[in-house]
Amino acid sequence: MSRPNLQVALDHSDLPSAIKDVVQVGEIVDIVEVGTILCLQAGAEAVRCIRALYPDKKVVADTKCADAGGTVAKNCRDAGADWMTVICCATIPTMEAAAKEVEEVQVELYGDWTYGQAEKWLDAGISQAIYHQSRDALLAGETWGEKDLEKVRKLIEMGFRVSVTGGLDVETLKLFKDLNVYTFITGRGITASADPKKAAQDFQDEIKRIWG
């Protein structure tokens, strides 16, 4: 199995605070994400700033796009994003239109998606999926469990590069030790830490310990 990436999600409500946090960890993580909230609050300027700070990193615009895929993707690309996200309920034409404009599209898995839908995403040339424990589910007391691991395993077996996110901490990583996870995505697990730089390094150290 390959070593998973570490992605920091900048789920901030304003650009200055996002920059304040990312400069502490940007050289440690592999991928930098302009989170949905930051996209809504600061728009393309947030993507441009992150790209300027980290010209050699993968930059993701977490738009969770549901429509106008080509336009949204072109705007993201022009601002400097490599990848962007689409919501799983978006139509195949929306996903395909987005995929023509950016390097890669990632499908965000929320709610009642099916493996039949997932096969259609693969058929459309989209091979990245993000499996979530949503913030609202976590606040309701749900935690990572075997049902989640089975879904991640199935998606990997289908041929997806699967990223996982939602309430991850360093201790959570070992739950995935038998899975070829593509990327671990965390926001507050790093940025809300008392020492974000140490938190990011702790994640990377644990990833290296488990996956080599």
N, C-alpha and C positions, 0 to 999 in steps of 0.2 A: 504494500500500500504506500502511496505517496504521502508526504507530510502535508497536512492541511494548512491553508493560509489562515492568517489572523486579520480580520477586518474590523476597524473601529467605525462605529456609526455615530455621526455627529447629529444627534437628535435635539439640537438646541433651538431655542426660539429667537435667537438673534445671532448675527454673524460675528460680532466681536467676541462673544463668549465661546463660540465654536473655535475661532482661531486661537484664543487663549489656551484651550484644551488641546487642540490638535498639535500645536508646536511642541508640546511635551512628549508626544507619543508617535508622531508621524514617521520618524525614522525607525521605529521599532516594529510597527505593524507592516503588513504586506499590501493592504488595500485600504483606501480611505473613502468613506461613504458620506455624501451629503444627504442627510436623512430627510424623510418626508416633511417633517415639521419645518426644518430649515429651508427646504425647497419652497415651501409655501410662504414662508416669512421673508426670505431674502432672494429667492429666485435664482436666475442664472448668475448673478453676481457672486453668490456663494460658491458655485461650481468654478467660476473663473478664479476666485481667490485660492481655492484649494489646489487647482491645477498649477497656478503660479508658484505656490509654496512647494509642491511636490511633483515636479515635471516628469519624474521617472517612476512614479507610483501609478497603479491602477486607480482610477477615480470613478466612483459609481454615483449616479443621480437616482436616488430612490423615489422616483415619481409615482410609483404604483399606478401607472398610466392605464386608463380604461377605455380611452377613445382618442381619435386624432393621433394615432401612434407615430405616423411619419413626421408630422409637424413637431410634436413634443420631442421626438428623438433627434431631429435635426437641430432644434434649439439646444438640446443637451450637448450634442456633439460640438456645435459651434462654440459653446461655453467651455469645452475642454473635457467633457466626460467620455470615458471609454465605454462604459456599460450603463444601462438604465434598466429599471424594473417596470414590469407590467403586472397588473393584477390578474389572477387566474380566471376571472370571469370575463376578461376582455375577449373579443372575437379573434379568431385566427387571422383574418385580414388586418386587424389592428396590430397584432403581434408581428406579422410579416412586414407590414409597413415600417414599424419601428426598427426591425432587424436590418432593413436596407440602409438605415442612416447611421447606426452606431456599430461598434465592433461586435458587441454581444448584447442580447436581451436576456434578462433573468425573470422567470415567472415566480411571482410571490404567491404562496399557497395559503389562502385564508378560506375559512368556511367550508362549504360542501363541494369540493372538487372531486373528480373521479380519476381512476387510472385510465379509463377510456379517453377522457380529455387529455390526459398526459401523453398518451400515444399520439394524439393529433399534434401536440406541441412538438414532439420529436419528429414527426413526419414533416412539419413545417421548418425543420432545421434549428429548433430552439432546444438546447441541451443543458441549460442551467436552470435549476429550480431552487427556491429558498423555502425551507420548511420552518414554520413558525410555532412557537408558543407565544401568542399575542400578549401585549401588555395587559389588556383587560382580563384575559384568562388567568394570567399570573396573579393579578390583583384579586381574582376570585378564588385563589388558593390552589389552582392546578399546578402540577409539577411535571417535569420530564419523566416518562415511564416507558414500559415495554411497548405499549401501543404506538408511541411516537417512534421508537427505534425500529419497529417493524415497518412502518411507513417509509422511513428514511432508507432502510435496507432495500425495500421493494423498488423505490425510485432509482437507487443506484444500480440495481440489477437490470432495470429497464434501459439504462444507458445514460441517465442524467448525472451531471456533476452537481451534487447536492450540498448546499450551504445550510447551516442550521443557526437559528437565532431565537432569542427570547429568554431572558432571565438566566443567561449563562454565567457561571463563575468558574474559577479554576477547578474546583472540586467536581463540577458537572462533566468536565471533559472526559474523564475515565469511563463514563457510561457509553461512550462512542468508540471505545478502544478497538472493537472488532469491525468497525465500519470505515470505508474509504471516503470519509467526509472531505469535501472540497475546501470549504471555508467555514471557520467559526466566526460569527458576527456578534459583536457586543458593543453596546453604547455605554450605558451607565455603569456596567461592570468595570469599565476603565475610567470614563470621564468623571463619574461621581465618586471615585475613590479618593481617599485622603492624599494619595500619592499616585496620580495617573501613570507616571512613567514606570514606577515599580509594578503597578498592576498589569500594564501591558507586557512588561518583561516576564512577570510571573506566568501569564498566559502562554507566551512563547516558550518559556522553559518547560512548561508542562506538555505542550504540544511536542516538543523535541524529545522529551522523556518517553512519551507514549509511542510516537510514530517514528522516532529516530531522525 
